[in-house]
Amino acid sequence: MKIHNSRLVYSTDRNISRKKSGKVNKVLSRSDPDHKKVIVALERKGRGGKKVTIVQGLLMDRENKILFLKQLKAKLGTGGTVRQDCFEFQGDHRDRLMDALKKLGCKPRLSGK
């Protein structure tokens, strides 16, 4: 049994499906009307003075949110998470997120300057 491109190190389960490593496909399409009202904001309250960049308004299912978050974290070189219906990135990355979202066909706007 040959297993190539697998990230699995060890498993006792013989029926496990192995996930192939590779690049993540683009999650957003340029013509999707659901992504037209995207808000990018900076928050400091309740975080011990740390800055967090928030992206709201991207309508997609949980799995696609996680894939899209992975792409953006790699592009920004920072940590982040998905909370309820928004993305949170550590630090102030508003300008870079605005550029990245515009390239994907969204119309983001800044909030909370």
Backbone torsions as a table, in degrees:
resi	resn	phi	psi	omega
1	MET	NA	117.9	179.8
2	LYS	-97.8	135.1	176.7
3	ILE	-128.7	112.2	179.7
4	HIS	-114.7	153.2	177.3
5	ASN	56.5	37.0	179.8
6	SER	-105.4	140.1	178.1
7	ARG	-98.8	1.5	-179.6
8	LEU	-72.4	128.3	-178.8
9	VAL	-93.9	-49.5	-178.6
10	TYR	-153.7	140.9	176.5
11	SER	-153.6	141.7	176.2
12	THR	-92.5	-12.0	179.6
13	ASP	-83.8	123.5	-177.9
14	ARG	-82.6	-19.2	-176.4
15	ASN	-101.5	25.1	-178.4
16	ILE	-78.7	139.1	177.1
17	SER	-89.5	128.7	-177.0
18	ARG	-91.3	135.0	-178.7
19	LYS	-92.7	124.1	179.0
20	LYS	-75.7	140.3	177.0
21	SER	-82.2	153.1	-180.0
22	GLY	167.3	179.7	-178.9
23	LYS	-76.1	146.1	178.9
24	VAL	-82.1	133.3	179.2
25	ASN	-71.5	158.9	177.0
26	LYS	-65.4	135.1	-176.2
27	VAL	-90.7	-37.3	-178.8
28	LEU	-91.3	142.1	172.2
29	SER	-102.7	152.7	-175.2
30	ARG	-67.1	-26.8	-174.5
31	SER	-99.4	10.2	-177.0
32	ASP	-76.1	115.7	-176.3
33	PRO	-74.1	-14.0	-178.8
34	ASP	-70.3	-16.0	-174.7
35	HIS	-105.2	24.6	-176.0
36	LYS	-82.2	-30.9	-179.1
37	LYS	-107.6	86.3	-179.0
38	VAL	-112.6	130.8	-178.4
39	ILE	-112.1	129.6	176.7
40	VAL	-113.6	122.5	-175.9
41	ALA	-134.4	162.4	176.5
42	LEU	-116.4	129.8	178.9
43	GLU	-121.3	145.0	175.7
44	ARG	-128.7	-21.1	-173.7
45	LYS	-71.1	138.0	175.9
46	GLY	74.6	15.6	-177.0
47	ARG	-127.3	19.3	178.4
48	GLY	67.2	30.6	179.5
49	GLY	85.5	-6.1	179.0
50	LYS	-77.1	146.4	179.0
51	LYS	-92.2	139.7	177.3
52	VAL	-135.0	130.6	177.1
53	THR	-93.3	127.4	-176.9
54	ILE	-109.6	135.7	174.3
55	VAL	-121.2	119.5	-179.3
56	GLN	-121.0	152.3	173.4
57	GLY	103.1	0.5	176.2
58	LEU	-86.8	111.7	-176.8
59	LEU	-94.2	109.3	177.3
60	MET	-158.3	165.4	-179.9
61	ASP	-75.8	168.6	-173.1
62	ARG	-58.6	-42.6	-177.9
63	GLU	-64.1	-43.8	178.8
64	ASN	-68.7	-32.6	176.0
65	LYS	-61.6	-42.2	-179.0
66	ILE	-66.7	-41.2	177.6
67	LEU	-64.9	-42.0	179.6
68	PHE	-66.9	-39.3	177.0
69	LEU	-61.1	-41.0	179.4
70	LYS	-61.7	-41.5	178.1
71	GLN	-63.4	-46.4	-177.2
72	LEU	-68.6	-38.2	178.3
73	LYS	-62.9	-40.1	178.7
74	ALA	-66.6	-39.1	-179.4
75	LYS	-68.9	-38.6	-177.6
76	LEU	-86.0	-21.6	-177.9
77	GLY	70.4	39.9	-177.2
78	THR	-143.2	171.0	177.3
79	GLY	-87.5	161.2	179.4
80	GLY	-171.4	171.2	179.9
81	THR	-152.5	167.6	174.2
82	VAL	-108.1	123.0	177.3
83	ARG	-123.8	125.0	-176.6
84	GLN	46.5	-104.4	-177.2
85	ASP	-118.0	24.8	-179.8
86	CYS	-140.1	161.9	177.2
87	PHE	-101.7	141.4	176.1
88	GLU	-123.4	129.9	178.6
89	PHE	-121.6	138.1	-179.8
90	GLN	-73.1	125.9	178.2
91	GLY	98.2	178.2	-179.5
92	ASP	-96.8	102.2	-178.3
93	HIS	-125.5	30.0	-174.7
94	ARG	-60.1	-47.9	-176.3
95	ASP	-63.9	-44.0	-178.8
96	ARG	-68.7	-36.1	177.0
97	LEU	-68.8	-38.4	178.0
98	MET	-60.4	-45.7	179.0
99	ASP	-63.0	-44.2	-178.8
100	ALA	-64.5	-40.9	-179.6
101	LEU	-70.8	-34.6	177.0
102	LYS	-65.0	-38.7	178.5
103	LYS	-64.6	-26.2	179.7
104	LEU	-87.4	-0.3	176.9
105	GLY	96.9	2.8	176.7
106	CYS	-81.0	164.1	174.9
107	LYS	-118.7	77.7	-177.3
108	PRO	-75.8	152.7	173.9
109	ARG	-133.8	149.7	-179.8
110	LEU	-82.6	146.1	176.8
111	SER	-138.7	142.5	174.3
112	GLY	77.5	36.9	178.6
113	LYS	-69.2	NA	NA
